[in-house]
Amino acid sequence: MTGLFSPLSLSDFNLPNRIVMAPMTRNRANAEGVPTALMASYYGQRADAGLIISESVPISPQAVGYPCTPGLFSAAQLAGWRQVTEAVHARGGRIFAQLQHCGRISHPSLQPEGAEPVAPSAIQPQGMAVTCNGMQAFVSPRALRTNEIVGVVEQFRAAAQLARTAGFDGVEIHGANGYLIDQFLRNGSNHRTDNYGGTPARRLAFLLEIIEAVSEVWPREHIGVRLSPENRFNDMTDSDPDEHFAYFVTQLGHAKLAYLHVLEGEMMTQSGVLDYGALRRCFAGLYIANNGYDKARALDVLRDGKADLVAFGTAFIGNPDLVERLRHDWPLGAPDPETFYTGGERGYVDYPVFAPIAGDLP
């Protein structure tokens, strides 16, 4: 029976278990977006995961949407990420870089020369941007001109090349959670009338062009994609996520990717109404389930064939040894939300591993 600790072939390497460390922004890079030695320690501590997906990695200065997030568009950032990949590989782990463009979920204070953030359409999202000067209201973005889109696609290709040079094992294209690709996919944020808007096929075109560009650097079996059909985070809506994402996922299945990684439902409430088992059947390839999973739910979806791997998020924050805790049913440590984004060692690399007493040993 397939379980959390069953091995799995992913591309040309074998995963020792089906446990994925989900991408989680932690704001521990320096002010220039350079990964630090502290980040190498953090990821290295969690290398027992079958696969680590890095926190979101801005692909260009234009892609930045939060302070102190580690990018992949400079030599210094590349060197910083190399420390991270080396730390993970030293413990036998595997790590993909999650490539991200925030699009309208940014702020002029985070953009080169104070420019407006870009988006598929000039629709101002409701909510507040996280800036170096505290929370500020989102602004109305500038709609990308059709002839500019090829340049944004090139940003993804260039970042994918840097990820390969930095020693990552693959890349995940971030098409979820209200960021630029998701803004193109969902018709609440995409009101374009050119070849990138309107029908589901046209709204998908931007992501397919990115996959094509990234596959000039990486084999397709080293490229994953993340989607979030129902997530309302960052003021996202769609008129028919059931029909539209069934189409998107079916088309992505033709791309022969490493995997599809799906946030199942709404991120903040972990609720949803879509049939994700049916969505999984639309995809011809490996499927990673994500959103509030515990061990029992993970075992259920693996047993029922509704997922091939399961991603765990906040559980990995408070438990660097999460894999062993799940293996032995040891109690999980509680992460401290107050330190999720504060910088520094506290609440980052100082969580203890479980020390079983004699009676706890298997």
Secondary structure as UniProt FT lines:
FT   TURN            4..5
FT   STRAND          8..10
FT   TURN            11..12
FT   STRAND          13..15
FT   STRAND          19..21
FT   TURN            31..32
FT   HELIX           37..45
FT   TURN            46..48
FT   STRAND          51..58
FT   HELIX           61..63
FT   TURN            67..68
FT   HELIX           75..90
FT   TURN            91..92
FT   STRAND          95..100
FT   TURN            103..104
FT   HELIX           108..110
FT   HELIX           112..114
FT   STRAND          118..119
FT   STRAND          128..131
FT   TURN            132..133
FT   STRAND          134..137
FT   STRAND          142..143
FT   HELIX           146..148
FT   HELIX           149..165
FT   TURN            166..167
FT   STRAND          170..174
FT   TURN            177..178
FT   HELIX           180..185
FT   TURN            187..189
FT   TURN            195..196
FT   HELIX           200..214
FT   TURN            215..217
FT   HELIX           220..222
FT   STRAND          223..227
FT   TURN            233..235
FT   HELIX           241..253
FT   TURN            254..255
FT   STRAND          259..263
FT   TURN            267..269
FT   HELIX           276..281
FT   STRAND          287..290
FT   HELIX           295..303
FT   TURN            304..305
FT   STRAND          309..312
FT   HELIX           314..318
FT   TURN            320..321
FT   HELIX           322..328
FT   HELIX           337..339
FT   TURN            346..349
FT   HELIX           358..360
//
